[in-house]
Amino acid sequence: MRDAPPPTRSPNGTPPPRDVLTRRTDLIISDVLRGGVLLSAAIIMLGVVLLFAHILLGHRAPVTYQIPRTAASVLQGVLQGDPVSVIALGLLVLLATPVVRVGVSLVTFALEGDRLYTAITALVLLILLLSFLAGRAGG
């Protein structure tokens, strides 16, 4: 037989402060993840629509159709209206979403005063950032 779950409300009917902070944290993190995915999907869809519009309208000259390899080239291509760069921007937003989530978790754990999880999350964020830098250095 399963044990009864711990009470989610105090005797006066309000959630305990720690539960409120945890719930708020969970909502913020889920909003960050959901927002990042939706934003990246919208950007990618915009890029796909622009790509088809360029193809259908015969505007192939200003469009390189080469995949940009750096953040600077993505930004430059987006500013020039390159559909492939817009799609690449959407993919970069998608890649950045979990990193932002880890950053939000780091701030939350620090505000809660949870030193162990703050240190673990800081280590995870450091590993993520180093892996991006190592990937960039590798070509």
C-alpha positions as CSV (number, residue, x, y, z in Angstrom):
1,M,0.0,0.0,0.0
2,R,1.3,3.4,-0.9
3,D,2.0,6.1,1.7
4,A,-0.1,9.1,1.7
5,P,1.5,12.1,-0.1
6,P,2.8,14.9,2.1
7,P,0.3,17.7,2.7
8,T,0.4,20.4,0.1
9,R,-1.3,23.0,2.3
10,S,-0.7,24.3,5.8
11,P,-3.5,24.1,8.4
12,N,-4.7,27.6,7.5
13,G,-5.1,26.5,3.8
14,T,-2.1,28.4,2.3
15,P,0.9,26.6,0.8
16,P,4.1,26.6,2.8
17,P,6.6,29.2,1.6
18,R,9.1,26.6,0.3
19,D,6.4,24.9,-1.8
20,V,5.4,28.3,-3.2
21,L,9.0,29.0,-4.3
22,T,9.4,25.5,-5.7
23,R,6.2,25.8,-7.7
24,R,7.1,29.3,-8.9
25,T,10.5,28.0,-10.0
26,D,8.9,25.0,-11.8
27,L,6.6,27.4,-13.6
28,I,9.4,29.8,-14.7
29,I,11.5,26.9,-16.0
30,S,8.6,25.4,-17.9
31,D,7.8,28.8,-19.4
32,V,11.5,29.3,-20.4
33,L,11.5,25.9,-22.1
34,R,8.1,26.3,-23.8
35,G,8.9,29.9,-24.9
36,G,12.2,28.9,-26.3
37,V,10.7,26.0,-28.3
38,L,7.8,28.1,-29.6
39,L,10.1,31.0,-30.5
40,S,12.5,28.8,-32.3
41,A,9.7,27.1,-34.2
42,A,8.3,30.4,-35.2
43,I,11.7,31.6,-36.5
44,I,12.3,28.4,-38.4
45,M,8.9,28.6,-40.0
46,L,9.5,32.2,-41.0
47,G,12.8,31.1,-42.6
48,V,11.1,28.3,-44.5
49,V,8.3,30.6,-45.7
50,L,11.0,33.1,-46.8
51,L,13.0,30.4,-48.6
52,F,9.9,29.2,-50.6
53,A,9.0,32.8,-51.4
54,H,12.6,33.5,-52.7
55,I,12.4,30.3,-54.8
56,L,8.9,31.0,-56.1
57,L,9.6,34.6,-56.9
58,G,13.0,33.9,-58.5
59,H,15.0,36.0,-56.1
60,R,17.9,33.7,-55.9
61,A,20.7,36.2,-56.5
62,P,20.8,37.8,-53.0
63,V,20.3,34.4,-51.3
64,T,23.5,32.3,-50.8
65,Y,21.8,29.1,-49.7
66,Q,25.0,28.3,-47.8
67,I,24.7,27.4,-44.1
68,P,26.2,30.1,-41.9
69,R,28.8,28.6,-39.6
70,T,29.2,31.4,-37.0
71,A,26.8,33.5,-34.9
72,A,28.1,36.6,-36.7
73,S,27.4,35.1,-40.1
74,V,23.9,34.1,-39.0
75,L,23.2,37.7,-37.8
76,Q,24.7,39.2,-41.0
77,G,22.5,36.8,-43.1
78,V,19.4,37.6,-41.1
79,L,20.0,41.3,-41.6
80,Q,20.4,40.7,-45.3
81,G,17.2,38.7,-45.5
82,D,18.8,35.3,-46.2
83,P,16.2,32.6,-45.4
84,V,18.8,30.0,-44.6
85,S,20.3,32.3,-42.0
86,V,16.8,32.9,-40.5
87,I,16.4,29.1,-40.2
88,A,19.9,28.9,-38.6
89,L,18.8,31.6,-36.1
90,G,15.8,29.5,-35.1
91,L,18.1,26.5,-34.6
92,L,20.5,28.6,-32.4
93,V,17.5,29.7,-30.3
94,L,16.5,26.1,-29.9
95,L,20.1,25.2,-28.8
96,A,20.2,28.1,-26.4
97,T,16.9,27.2,-24.7
98,P,18.3,24.4,-22.4
99,V,21.3,26.6,-21.5
100,V,19.0,29.4,-20.5
101,R,17.0,26.9,-18.4
102,V,20.2,25.9,-16.6
103,G,21.0,29.5,-16.0
104,V,17.5,30.1,-14.6
105,S,17.9,27.1,-12.3
106,L,21.3,28.4,-11.1
107,V,19.7,31.8,-10.1
108,T,16.8,30.0,-8.5
109,F,19.0,27.7,-6.4
110,A,21.2,30.6,-5.4
111,L,18.1,32.6,-4.3
112,E,16.9,29.6,-2.3
113,G,20.2,29.4,-0.6
114,D,20.7,25.8,-1.7
115,R,24.5,25.7,-2.0
116,L,24.8,22.1,-3.1
117,Y,22.4,22.5,-6.1
118,T,23.8,25.9,-6.9
119,A,27.3,24.4,-7.2
120,I,26.0,21.4,-9.2
121,T,24.1,23.6,-11.6
122,A,27.0,26.0,-11.9
123,L,29.2,23.0,-12.9
124,V,26.6,21.9,-15.5
125,L,26.4,25.4,-16.9
126,L,30.2,25.6,-17.0
127,I,30.4,22.2,-18.9
128,L,27.8,23.4,-21.4
129,L,29.6,26.6,-22.1
130,L,33.0,24.9,-22.3
131,S,31.5,22.3,-24.8
132,F,30.3,25.2,-27.0
133,L,33.7,26.8,-26.9
134,A,35.4,23.5,-27.6
135,G,33.1,22.8,-30.5
136,R,33.8,26.3,-31.9
137,A,37.6,25.8,-31.5
138,G,37.4,22.4,-33.2
139,G,36.1,24.0,-36.4
